[in-house]
């Protein structure tokens, strides 16, 4: 899968130039395979980009500005959505790519696919805490349950003793 970045090499806007440089620089830093497609010098690229940006993603004037990012034919987003993905550390997901092996994202993805020892899925573990936290909570729950059982047994013993005393008193009163 090749990422396509639609750019305007001869843009008069410094804001657009900076956004394009930011996208390209970040993709290069991640060593993502991408292709730059110029919309300023190539009418076919410009028309393809304009036709393939979804209507709901186009600005009010209907003409999307560069940079626009695609994974093959699939629209990924514009600079703002790219920036948000970068801030959320989810660029690979934004681009529709698998994270490289050994990366933090790849390790997290592999953890989510495996079942952890106590028969919960990793995403459940991530919501509740780490595996160690879950084991610690389970041990605390067992201790609390044992304490509760002890208390219930003591209460039952007290009730039983109370009933025995009541029966003894009642029998003594009847005997008198």
C-alpha positions, 0 to 999 in steps of 0.5 A, a space after each residue: 500500500 502506497 500513501 499518496 500525498 497531494 501537494 501544490 509545489 508552487 503554492 503562494 500560501 506559506 500556510 499550505 507550504 508549512 502544512 505540506 512540509 509537516 506531513 512529508 517530514 513526518 512521513 519521512 521520519 516514520 519511514 512510511 512509503 509515500 508518493 508526492 503528487 503535484 496538483 499545481 503542475 498536473 491537471 490529472 492529479 488535481 482532478 483526481 484529488 478533487 473527485 475523490 475527497 468525500 463531499 462531507 470533507 470538502 470545504 464550503 467552497 467545494 475545493 479541497 486544499 492540499 495537502 490531502 492524504 490517501 492510502 491508494 484510493 482510500 481517503 485518509 484525510 487533510 492536514 487537520 485530521 493528520 495533525 489530530 492523528 499525530 497528536 493522538 499517536 495514531 498516525 498508522 491507524 489514520 493512514 490505514 497501515 499496520 504499525 512497524 514490527 517492534 514499535 509501541 503501536 505494534 506491541 499494543 496491537 498484538 496485546 489486544 489480540 491475545 487473551 491474557 492469563 485470567 481469561 480476559 481480553 487485553 482491551 478489558 485489562 487496559 480499561 480496568 488496569 494492568 494485569 498485575 492490577 487485576 490480580 491484586 484486585 482479585 486477591 483483595 476481593 478474595 480477602 474481603 469475601 473471606 472476611 465477610 464469610 467470617 463475619 457472617 459465621 460469627 453472626 450466625 454463631 451469636 444468633 445460635 447462642 442467643 437462641 440457645 440462651 432464649 430456649 434455656 430461659 424459656 425452659 426454665 420459666 416453664 419449669 417454674 
